[in-house]
Amino acid sequence: MMSSNFSSPCWVARRFCLIALILLLSTASLLAQTTVGTGSLVGTVTDPSGAVVSGAKVTITNMATGQATALTTNPAGAYNSGSLAPGQFKVQISAKGFSSVIQIVTVLVGNTATANARLQLGQESQVIEVQAGAVAVNTEQAAVQGVINSTQIENLPLGGRNFLDLAQLEPGVQIQDGQNFDPTKAGYSSISFGGRFGRTARIAVDGVDISDETVGTTTQDIPASAIDQFQLSQSSLDLSNDLTSSGAVNVSTKSGTNTYHGQAFDLFRDRSVGGASTPGGQALPFQRSQYGGNLGGPIIKDKMFFFADGERTKQDSFTPVLFPAPFDVYNGGIGVPFRDDELLGKVDYTLGHSARAFYRYDYFKNSLPATFGFGYSLYTNQDITRTHVLGVDFNTGSLTHSVRFSFLKFQNQIKDATAGSSLVFCCNGVELNALGNGFYAGPNLLAPQSTPQSNHQVKYDGSKSVGSHIVRYGFAWNHIQGGGFADFFGLAPRISWHQTAANQDFAATGPFPGGASNPLNYPAERVRYGNGLGFNTLAPALGFPAGGLGPDNRIGWYIGDAWKIKSNFTLSLGLRYDRDTGRTDSDLPADPKINAAFPGWGNQVQQPNTNFAPQLGIVWDPRNDGKTVIRGGAGLYYENIIFNNVLFDRPLRLLTGAFNQTPYGCFSGIPQPVPVASGTITPPASSCGLKVHAGDAIPSILAFWNQYKAGNPLDLQAANPNYIGNFLDAGLGVPLGLIAPGYKTPRSLQINFGIQREIRHGMVFSADYLRNVETHSLLGIDINHDGDVKNFNLANAQAAIATTLANCGVGSIDQAIILCPSNPTGGMGAYTPRSATMADFGNNGLASASDFGQDCLNAIGAPCAFPGKNAGQAVSLFLQPIGRSVYNALQMKLVQNVANPMRGVKALNFQVAYSLSRFENSGGAQVNGTTGDNDQDFVLQSADNNAPNRYFGPSLMDRTHQISFGGYADLPGKFHLGLVSHFYSPLSSPLVVPNTGLGAGEIFRTDFTGDGTVGDPMPGTHFGQFDRGTNASNINTLINNYNSKFGNQPTLAGQVLIANNLMTLAQLQALGGVAPSIPTASAGQADFSWLRSFDLNVAWKYTIKERFSIEPSVFFYNLFNFANFGLPPNQMSGLLNGTPGSINGTNVADNKASFRIGNGTGVYAAGAARQIEFGMKFTF
């Protein structure tokens, strides 16, 4: 098929050769090269009158290695260096009849530096030195970007030696614990640009990609002391950046020089030495030791250089585990040993005056126990990454070339860590979970798991200059192979219940000791099973017999022209093309079973082949003095779709194979059929029910689980019991995972406009307006519109009511409300006469299929009163490219870097950043009312099937204000002072009326829009409303307004019954078929809080014989011990159930006890309690 041929290696090779030939033949008008792994230097040479000087000699010398590049200016008086390794360069410009000029220029990674010269009449032997500022205005690029250099990394307090931590010095940037969005990222950090989750920020080292294509962020960490510079780009990204629409991080590593240099360091911290108490006031043990060193120098002077770096982290801690009442009796912690090894080796070789090559090898390994925020459900995570990189930069005449080759192999494993432990409720054979409370115990659903990845990447960037035009071009190919094994719920089934007052009352009278504080006493409301299989495709890959993801033969090419219309005005135009394969299962044919149930939805998924991205930028220096720039840019940028988003598509489409499936065998207390090789099987009543205690149900659950696994053998050639046709034949609908045929790649329109101004020598201020509008992100929509009031069937409703009354043994609804002599559900077991409820009517068909997970006729033997468009199917979800987000921000930054600013101070570096922003998106169905329900780069189900943007509002990672500042100073007496501080305004939350857990007929209680989804946000609100207009001081006003207008009143579904004279309002109220009232917040309800930190380090440097120094130091992290609360994932829930842990049930004391921020996984510790670290560094 055509889509398959496009991804073949031969197709890629042919296109690569063709594009390269076309570009090389068209270089008569092509120019200078700045790439994501290098910088460049350009300039214009003029005489005293301002006329250009053609043929001037320009010598650019790397001050570390001595490598010199000789150039001449063209007829327009311009020159360009081509790709340069970031660092300091001496630029000497000379011409006959003029004095020579020398400038010292710093070239930054991803930046184009400028070294213009106005020559004076005189002898060439006469040299004029021009002093350039350490911080300069960028007069060449419209990008909104910043660069952190090795001096800042060495001198600022860097918590855990995680270089990404310093990224927060740039406006609008946050760092979050990788475990917030994926269990395989425990021990990592990720960069969040503009309120995004951080999955899709593109991360490159020395020009090659190291991003995790399965779940996002990075595959490895880099030793902090091996980093020369790293650049953060947020808007008008460079054409050479790989696929991303949110932002990019480009790291440049150090190289050896003509002098031997090295460093050894040791850092140590222990909670007992100056550390503050951890969350909950617990004095939990914590100890970390980090040590390592590096060495670099010449192998052959001026020719070959080496650099090697290694670091190790040994950390032992006790992570607190805190729950709201009634499970606070189990508050305690988990021992977490963390080990992290980072190694890097690099060799550079000077091939000639304008050519250099390098080879780099990286090894990374980390391991630690983690929970992914699931309480006591512990697993161990281990990652190993190996990377080989070869780079060559050279010039041929007026052409410049930059070539990169890389091979990356990433391996991850997750294993169980509860078996045989002493963790609470670890070994009952099931996982226990209180929905809306955060209590988890037992084996973690995410283990066992392995997610390997390999990259083979080739990149080429080239350039040439003619006249006033700068046109760059390049091509990249990355063969990305994903794969592995993910046996979700493979260790144990999970029993869940909603933490409602009714369920708590039920648990209080349970048979197990502890009453409501014992999770075994709660109802087995939901039970989810794993089938014991872990593959999601049939393709063998990376050492596994199946489970291969992709491969993705990612190609990208670009061409761009920077036209210097005037000496002080540059217009940049560019076009980039990106293409991914293996991300949408577009190689599979149309599915007739889907098309039979939902015409057109079973068609072949579209493979995007026309992802062209135009870009435009302007840079204007109004005074033509290099001190003021007005800049602006606009462009289209395509986004990466992680493999995880297609993980569950293929198993549903294949007729043969054995794939992981995790169906609910119990939902809303009702047993559900699950697929096996022979058809379907249904759990026994003893394993499930709103009146069945979880502890009592465990034996039946485990017995059924074994039966279910036995019915799903590992046979890749056998019929696939989870084929979507089987689901549809049984009326089970379509589970979340299938990609809609009309797939489109997510993309964003980026716009920025701002000013940059040198206030004085060494001080630069910038202010920019940024706008980023992303469209086509994936949202799961129920195309069947099950439960939608528009699909109401009067005859089915009448039949359901009549059946209920007949089963009840009465003649009217009013009589049923008083007492049902016989069981209204028609059950044949023991029965105690009681009043009828709405759930009784629902169980006879006055409901939607979503109550049963199956169409009503198959589930209960009667048709639904509120069916889907296809009445024979349940909820049918397709991932559609209809999500949207908008980021608007004013970003400001002041940077100062000067020598000898005042008496006694040898150097002062300071940076202040401020962001005023709002990031809003479509969000998703609020399962837990926390940030994970809002991650637009992951698989989300829409909160409204009819209007996916109905609740469009602030993303749950959005912060209105972000203030950061940091700097260092060399003080008298050889003392050194460094500081970094952050002040971030609160996060936000939706206001969600939670699922009542009262059984069938939930659309009559919590579906306020009539679309069939339940557990809706409070009517009239939007996502992110709490702490964005509504807060602890006025939430009760909103709740009271809701209770007066909506509480105890019919939803749209109930109004349909009233309009058709089937029930009265009074009857609905008596039956519990109306919207619930929401409990008001008690006095002292907590808000989300500002995140505050202030880190300080003091060092004293003692020099021995000029080349050697010893530097003892002390670091104070969160010096003032600011109390911070509610950092994801441990934060208040937006589910308005009034219980501790919710935004209407958590007072200040509860907040302090349950949501005080502690250490994250690995070395992540944003907002954690004060810690003191002692260090010693030896440098030569």
Beta strands, then each sheet from edge to edge (+ up, - down):
strand 1: 40-46
strand 2: 57-62
strand 3: 68-72
strand 4: 78-80
strand 5: 87-94
strand 6: 100-107
strand 7: 112-114
strand 8: 117-118
strand 9: 127-130
strand 10: 144-149
strand 11: 173-177
strand 12: 189-193
strand 13: 202-205
strand 14: 208-209
strand 15: 227-235
strand 16: 248-253
strand 17: 261-270
strand 18: 286-300
strand 19: 304-321
strand 20: 332-352
strand 21: 355-370
strand 22: 379-396
strand 23: 399-416
strand 24: 431-435
strand 25: 439-441
strand 26: 449-450
strand 27: 453-466
strand 28: 469-482
strand 29: 485-486
strand 30: 494-498
strand 31: 523-524
strand 32: 526-528
strand 33: 549-566
strand 34: 569-579
strand 35: 612-620
strand 36: 628-638
strand 37: 664-667
strand 38: 670-671
strand 39: 674-676
strand 40: 679-681
strand 41: 689-693
strand 42: 734-739
strand 43: 747-760
strand 44: 763-782
strand 45: 876-902
strand 46: 905-921
strand 47: 953-954
strand 48: 961-971
strand 49: 975-984
strand 50: 1091-1100
strand 51: 1102-1104
strand 52: 1108-1117
strand 53: 1171-1179
sheet 1: 4+ 1- 7-
sheet 2: 4+ 1- 8-
sheet 3: 3+ 2- 5+ 6- 9-
sheet 4: 10+ 15- 16+ 13+ 14-
sheet 5: 11+ 12-
sheet 6: 29+ 26- 23+ 22- 21+ 20- 19+ 18- 17+ 53- 52+ 50- 49+ 48- 46+ 45- 42-
sheet 7: 29+ 26- 23+ 22- 21+ 20- 19+ 18- 17+ 53- 52+ 51-
sheet 8: 29+ 26- 23+ 22- 21+ 20- 19+ 18- 17+ 53- 52+ 50- 49+ 48- 46+ 47-
sheet 9: 29+ 26- 23+ 27- 28+ 33- 34+ 35- 36+ 43- 44+
sheet 10: 25+ 24- 30- 32+ 37- 38+
sheet 11: 31+ 41-
sheet 12: 39+ 40-
end
